[in-house]
Amino acid sequence: MEDSVLRNQLKDLIKDIGGIIPPARTNQDYLNYLRVCIKYQGFDLEATRREKEVLEKILKLGNF
C-alpha cells in the first residue's frame, strides 16, 4: 500500500472517531494518535457506564 493512501485512510479513521487530525510527520505518528484516541474512547465509555449505574440506583431508591 502506498504511503499516501495509508496516510489518508488513517486521517479518515481519526475523523470518524471525532478526533482532531494532528500535524504528523509519519504514518506512525498517526497510528500513535489513533491509539490514544481509542484508549480515551474506552475510558469515556467506562465512565459513562458507571455514571449510568449510579443514576439508575438513585432513581430506583427514589432519592432524587
C-alpha positions, -999 to +999 in steps of 0.1 A: +000+000+000+013+034-009+023+057+020-001+085+009-030+061+006-024+047+041-020+083+055-053+093+040-070+062+055-056+070+089-068+106+087-103+093+078-103+070+108-093+099+131-121+120+116-146+091+121-139+088+158-142+126+162-105+134+167-087+164+155-061+155+129-027+164+144+002+176+124+021+144+119+052+136+101+048+099+097+022+073+095+035+060+128+026+094+144-010+090+131-012+054+144+001+066+178-025+093+179-052+069+169-043+045+197-046+074+222-080+083+208-092+048+211-080+044+247-097+077+256-129+065+240-128+033+261-121+053+293-150+076+285-174+047+278-165+031+311-170+063+330-204+068+313-214+032+323-205+039+359-225+072+359-255+054+344-254+027+371-253+053+399-282+073+383-303+041+379-297+033+416-308+068+426-339+065+405-348+031+420-344+043+455-364+075+448-337+097+462-338+124+435 
